Amino acid sequence: MTDTSQPQDAPRDTGSHFQPSLRKMLVILFLFALTAFIMLRSPGAAGPNFGTPNITTPAGVATQTTVPVSQVRVQVANGTATAGIARTYTQQLMTLGWNTLPELNGPKVNATIIYYNPGFLWAAQSIATALKVSATDTQPLNGQQPVAGASSDDVIVIIGPELAVAG
């Protein structure tokens, strides 16, 4: 009679044919964590950021902004009778990486005005360049609220008739 039973010290079949060692699992986990850390620390990880421009102030002193454009809250309002123009420019700024809010209707204006809160002159000037309006169309907000609910916005753009024609 032949003994077909397994020896007492033979490993049992637990249903899994592949179980990596603890050492291999720790190496894989470490590599995953390292890769995630590197990806999160890279400049483009948080989405589009087209730079933090150096802006020269009227006094000639260069200042470096530290806020990426993706964190600047931009409100675009329609200051014309042309329907949908605020949506057009909101989408344009969004594709450039700005944190745009839902468009809305604003007060009627004769020309585009870009308001900014303290510390966001650079953003207002950059948006003016993107929209092809004069940098002189930027104004400090100074506590004004040109559109409803805009008290916490960094930049407020009220589209004027010259952009309604161009849009």
C-alpha angles and dihedrals in degrees: 000000000000121000108231097172119111120254114261095247096050116117116257122238106245096181097263120098095190126045115159117218121261089250092057091048092051091050091051091048092048092050091049092051092046092050092048091049093050093047093050092048095050115103097244098046097099095052133269116352115168094194139279102266126219107239122197112217122217088261088060095247114136115225126194118216118217100194115095115228089245089068097048110102108224123187118195118197131185111240094175140068091249108110118228097012093120090054091053093054093040089057092045092054091044091056088053089058102260119142097243124188125214110291121249143176117272137183117301111263135187093222137008114283125195114198122193137189121231112294095023102086088109090055093048090050092047091050090047088055092048091050092044095238127133118274086229087071088074119098134177112253093226094188095309120136105206093173130031116268095010098120094108097040119112097208129018120195118195108193115225131202094268090065092042088062093044094044 
